[in-house]
Amino acid sequence: MTAAALSAALMVGLLALGMPDYAAGGVAALAGFALRAGAILKGWALPAYRR
């Protein structure tokens, strides 16, 4: 799952649960940033497509 997909899904889910816009946006942004930072620091990557 990419950071953008995680953030978007989390934003939609939190809004559906009734969380205020600003709080849902903050949580979603932090989660996406954390995933991206972890990928950079730990070298995580999605599997490459092979023919």
N, C-alpha and C positions, 0 to 999 in steps of 0.2 A: 504494500500500500504506500503510495507516495504521500509526502507531507501535505500536498494540496488536497488530495482526496480525503485524508484524515481530517483536516481542518474543515472542509466543506461538510462532510458527513456529521461531524461533531456539532457544527453550527446548526444544521437543520434539526438534528436530534434534540439539542438543548432548547431551541426555540419551540419545538413541538411539545416539550415538557413544561413550557411556560416560563422559562428563564428570561429575564430582561435582555433586550438586544445587546446592550453594552457588556453585560457579564458574559453572555454566550460568545460574543465576539472575542473578548479577552481570553477566555478559556480555550477557544478554538485556535486562536493565534499562538498562544503559548504551547499548546500541544503540537501544532505543526512545526514551530520553531524547535521544540525539544527533539522531535523526530529527526529533523534536518541536521541539527547540531550533533545528535548521536551518530547519524550516518557519516558525517564528516569526521568526527573524532574516532569512531570505531571502524570506519571503512565499510559500513553496511551498504549493500547495493542490491538492486533487483537482478534476477538472473538474466543474462544476455540471450538474445534470440540466436539460435543456431540453425543453419539450413541443413 
